[in-house]
Amino acid sequence: MNSPKTTCVHAGTLFDEKTRGVNSPIYTSSSFEYLDLDEAVYPRYFNIPNTEALGKKIAALEHAESGMVFSSGMAAITSVLFAFLRQGDHAIFQTGLYGGTFHFVTTELERFGIGYEISVDNEPATFEGLIKENTRLIYIETPSNPLLKVTDIKATVSLARSKNLITVIDNTFASPINQNPHQMGIDVVIHSATKYLGGHADICAGAAASRKENMLRIRDMARGLGGSLNAQTVYLLERSIKTLALRIEQQNRNAGFLADKLSAHPSIEQVYYPGLANHPDHEIARQQMSGFGGMLSFEIRDLDPVQFQRNLKLIRPSVSLGGVDSIICSPALTSHRHLSPQEKKNEGIIDNLLRLSVGIEDPNDLLSDIEQALS
């Protein structure tokens, strides 16, 4: 088996017989001849050659049989959920979901006759208490957004298998370099490829990986929902993944350095990072993650969080995450803005909480920028 670094570069690459180029060719057509083909080729069918090749790279990184890419992370999430849930079914979602996922679940699922429960925590024992006769699926996200809570993947899988339930995980924060849930028994792994897989804040995409039979089911649903990815973005995503392992290594180091330094800073109330020994889920994270990731959150004291962000000179106040540039945001104003005041309180989203997506810059420069903005 190749190392992640080699897999990032070589898995799924299409060889161009005509030009013998080292990069996969880009198939920009939206119309293809159909005679003598078993299946028509069409972008919305997710079967143009470079789309399929990129799906193979995603699958290889997640140690899955099959993978595919979508036009956004939410396209991947909705396609997966509707592939396995139908009218009369019930699903369990952990607390601390990405705001877009939470908003979709709480505003749309019941319109389709699908019941759900949002767990009060991320404990498999709590999930078990929510299982009903019609429960079909457990959905987790670890580390969670934005408080970096860590869910015990193997315990969740054990519970789900004992009840014959499908397990789905949003693995965006960890990336396939730091965590491989499919190897731990998770059925379907989802990514917002806009984040770490893309890594340069210049594309919007999603991805999913699973067993072949599951991916056929997801693909059938996705064709109807229409969340296909255009050929130019497929090219950009494949190019970006080639450096994924290198980027993640640096982001892991930078985030760990900043988490340690900020934990001791007098203007910081609390730091949330699973790599810290005092993080409540540190031991679980250490067991199931090979790196603790490039995301951390912290609460500042005695300073307006918006003014603090305006004081920063190097780190940009910006939405999204996972890029080579370090960016910061207030979850209450961005990813979780759709939540009601009570829902924000339940999720631990307070006004002075800031989420930092650590890039690949020199960590001392990042620390200096934060310190001057706090002073």
Secondary structure as GFF3:
##gff-version 3
##sequence-region A 1 375
A	DSSP	alpha_helix	4	10	.	.	.	ID=ss1
A	DSSP	three_ten_helix	43	45	.	.	.	ID=ss2
A	DSSP	alpha_helix	49	61	.	.	.	ID=ss3
A	DSSP	beta_strand	66	70	.	.	.	ID=ss4
A	DSSP	alpha_helix	73	84	.	.	.	ID=ss5
A	DSSP	beta_strand	90	93	.	.	.	ID=ss6
A	DSSP	alpha_helix	99	108	.	.	.	ID=ss7
A	DSSP	three_ten_helix	109	112	.	.	.	ID=ss8
A	DSSP	beta_strand	115	118	.	.	.	ID=ss9
A	DSSP	alpha_helix	124	130	.	.	.	ID=ss10
A	DSSP	beta_strand	135	141	.	.	.	ID=ss11
A	DSSP	alpha_helix	153	162	.	.	.	ID=ss12
A	DSSP	beta_strand	166	170	.	.	.	ID=ss13
A	DSSP	alpha_helix	175	178	.	.	.	ID=ss14
A	DSSP	three_ten_helix	181	184	.	.	.	ID=ss15
A	DSSP	beta_strand	188	191	.	.	.	ID=ss16
A	DSSP	beta_strand	206	210	.	.	.	ID=ss17
A	DSSP	alpha_helix	212	225	.	.	.	ID=ss18
A	DSSP	alpha_helix	231	241	.	.	.	ID=ss19
A	DSSP	alpha_helix	244	263	.	.	.	ID=ss20
A	DSSP	beta_strand	268	272	.	.	.	ID=ss21
A	DSSP	alpha_helix	282	288	.	.	.	ID=ss22
A	DSSP	beta_strand	295	300	.	.	.	ID=ss23
A	DSSP	alpha_helix	305	311	.	.	.	ID=ss24
A	DSSP	beta_strand	316	317	.	.	.	ID=ss25
A	DSSP	beta_strand	327	329	.	.	.	ID=ss26
A	DSSP	alpha_helix	341	347	.	.	.	ID=ss27
A	DSSP	beta_strand	353	357	.	.	.	ID=ss28
A	DSSP	alpha_helix	363	374	.	.	.	ID=ss29
###
